[in-house]
Amino acid sequence: MITLGLVGEGIAKSQSPDLHERLGASLGLAVRYDLVDSLGIADFDFASAIQRLRAEGYRGTNVTFPFKETAAKLADICGAGVQRVGTANTLLFDEQGLRAENTDYTGFISAYRHSFGHQPAGDVLLIGAGGVGRAVACALGELSARCIHILERDAQRADTLCQDLNAMGIAATCVSAEQATRELPTWQGVVNCTPIGHINHPGCPIDTAGLGAQHWVFDAVYIPAHTELLKAAHEAHANTLSGVDLFVFQGVDAFRFFTQGQLDPEQITPHVIPLRTHYVEQLVAQKPQRAS
């Protein structure tokens, strides 16, 4: 039995337990995946929670909002994704210490390459410079992005990410909504890393009139699976990558991280596409109602 967890705030409806337990069952490995939800717990201490999981024999844990930065700082050994992005969403309790990785970063690279091969990302409009936006932006640097054009309501956050990317050697610039609308037809990629499009935040994050067959489009939102942005991309004959892809690929990368030394990573690969198909069908079938 391998025991895993997820530490975060407001995670009661997370699909991660299902993904990891389902993947384990496919590979003949018994998996238990528990949620550690800080919501409503006064004075919740992340470091103490991690210590407790380790003491109780957990193999590792995923980490989500608002603890990803803290997780990276707590780690003894940081993988390439953590070093690049500065945050961690996966922790492994290793004999050599607490190992950290960012599978939003590695998962986006895997999802992109699965769908688009080695096609260069080109000029990319990045909408949203928060935690996921930062991880995806760093990943785009590994995917031959020519320039990342950052559209973000928080000017300071946009400027910080822009400076950090340029310092890494990834060309980036901040743009206004008007600039994005004007220049969109000449760019290749569109990436939404905001909540806009989610069932609780309906709508589309940009004017999609400039979308065309020359574009590839990614939306980090996966509830619903077919967001307004992705629908517009389909109508424009653009290639698309959904939030379901990131959810599955980052989860699979985390599972590889958790099971290193126990499973050959290549054993896991054949299960990725059936998992993706399952979650797309499940999320489309659910047609969830907007939360009040």
Secondary structure, 3 states (H helix, E strand, C coil): CEEEEEEECCCCCCCHHHHHHHHHHHCCCCEEEEEEECCCCCCCCHHHHHHHHHHCCCCEEEECCCCHHHHHHHCCEECHHHHHHCCCCEEEEECCEEEEECHHHHHHHHHHHHHHCCCCCEEEEEECCCHHHHHHHHHHHHCCEEEEEEECCCHHHHHHHHHHHHHCCCCEEECCHHHHHHHHHHCCEEEECCCCCCCCCCCCCCCHHHCCCCCEEEECCCCCCCCHHHHHHHHCCCEEECHHHHHHHHHHHHHHHHCCCCCCHHHHHHHHHHHHHHHHHHHHHHCCCCCC
